[in-house]
Amino acid sequence: MTRRVWVALTVLVAVVALLLAGCSRAVDGEAVSVNAGGAGGSSRGNVDTDQFDKLLLECTLLTTDQIAKAVGGEAAQSSFNGAICRWVVSGAVTTGVTFNWFETGNQRAEKDVARKLGYTTENVRISSTAAFTQRDPRRPAACGVTANSPARGVYTWWVEPRATGASGDPCAAPTKLMELVLSGGQ
């Protein structure tokens, strides 16, 4: 082999050794198999979800009838409940509705994200609570409204008609949904 090949191999071995040494570390404790059970688990490693009885509470703050009525539709069908809540509202225009409650979020962070995405924002008050609307100029029929949660964090409602010909104020429906949530569904 030539000197050049030896140098390249030596550098490659040194880089690999440094990467392996830098990407590993010892961890104190004892490894336990998922199948060993333990606190909150079972013999199959499943989490006991009974200890999280209010896990999806935010998805039931309003009824599907309230959501459909606020959006101007006839019926709302839940399409996803998890980190966020989604519904599809049927009626003259099929509309997607999304709700999230970021329990550790704040309006400043949410507004910063909206602006980084190129959305326009406008400060508003809803049920005596500071809030803001957010609009994507590329999707003029869609609007989101974010407000402080009475408990902690922030709520956001997004409403987006699935047809391009929707008319009226795109922020009216998410504003109405926010009013309902902030007033306890009344």
N, C-alpha and C positions, 0 to 999 in steps of 0.2 A: 504494500500500500504506500501511497505517496504521503508526504508530510501533510498535505492539505486535507486528505481524508482522515488522518489521525487526529488532526486538530478539530475537525468537524465532529468526529465521533466523541472526542473528549468533552467538547462543549455540550453536545447533546446529552451525554451521560450526566454531566454536572447539572444541567437544567432539570432533567428528570429527577435527579436526587433532591434538588432544592424544592421542586414542586411537591414531591412526596413528603418531604420533611415538613414543609410549610402547611400542608393540607391535612395533617393528622395531629391528633392530640389525645392524651389519655383523659378518661372521664372517670371520676370517682363513682362508686356505687356498684350495684349488682344487676346484671342483665336479667330481666324477667320476661318470659315468653308471654305473648298476648293471650295464649290459652291457659295461663296460670290463674286467671281471675283476678280478684283484688277489688279495691274500693271502686264502686261505680260500675264495675264490669261484671261479666258472667264468665262461665267456663269457656265460652266461645269468643270472648273478647268484645262483646257488644256493650254499648253504653246503656245504662239504665235511664231511659228518657223520662221516666216518671218523676225524676227529681227536677225536671225542667217543665213544670206544668203550664207555665205561661210563655213558653218559647215562641209561639206564633201569635201572641196576643195582638200585636200591631196589625195583623192581617184581618182582625175582626173588630177593629175600632168602629167601622161603619158596616152596615149591612149591604148586601149586593143590591137591594132595592134602592138604598140611599145613593149608592155609587151610580147606578143606572140613571136615576132621576137627575142628579147633579150634572151628568154629562149630556142629558137630553136624549137618552136612549130608552129602550123598553126593558132590557134585562142585562144583567152583568153575570158573567161566568168566571169564576176564579181559574186562572191558568197556571199560576205558580205561587207557592208560599214558601219562603225560605228567608234568605238574607234581605230580600225585597219581596213585595207582594204585587202580583199582576192580575189584571182582569181584562177580559174582552167584553166590551159593551156592544150589544146589537141594537139596531134601530135603523133610522133613515140612513145613518152613516155608521159603519163599524168603527169603533174607537178603542185604542189601547190605553189602559190606565195603569200607572205604576205608582206605588207608594213605598217609601223607605223611611226608616227611623234610625238615624245614626246616633246611638245613645251617648257617644263620646264626641260627636261632631259639633261644629260651631258654624255660624253663618259666614264668618270671614273665610274659613277654609273652603266652604262650599262655593262661595262667590268667586274666590280665586280660581278654583277648578273650572267653573263655568266660563270665566273670562279667558283662561288658557285654552279652552276648547273653541274659542271664538264666538261665544254666546253673548248677546246683549243682556244686561241686567238693569232692573229698575227697582228702587226701594219703594215698598208699599207698607201699609198697616192693615192687618187682618184681625178682626176681633180684638182690637187694642194691642196687638202683638206686632213687633217689628218683623218684617218679612221682605222678600224680594222675588221678583219674577225673573225667569231666565228663558231666553228665546234663541234658537238656532236660526240664523238668517237663511240657511239652506233648507230649512223645514218650517216655513212660516205658519203652518197650521198647528204646530206643536208649541206647548208652553209648560214650563215647570214653575212651581211656587214652593219656596223654602221658608220656613218659619221656625222660631225656637219652640221646642217642645215644652209644655208646662212642667214635665218631670225633669228631664235633662236631655241634652243633645238637640238635634234638629229633625224636623219632619220635612219631607219633600213629596209633593204630588206632581206627576207628569201626566199630561193628557195629550194624545196624538191621534187625530182621525186617520184612518187608513186610506181614505179617499182624498184626492188632491183638491177637490172642489168644495171643501168645507168652508162655511162662511161664518161671520160674526167674530167676536173677540176671542182669540184662542186662549186667553188667560182666564176667561170667565169660569170655565168648569173647574180647573185646578184651584182657583180662588174659592169657589163654593165648597169644594171638598175640604179645603183647609179650614174654612169657617166652621164646617160641621165637626171636624175633629177637634178644633180648639174649643168648641162649645160643648164638647162631650157628646156629640152625635145628635144634638137637639136642633 
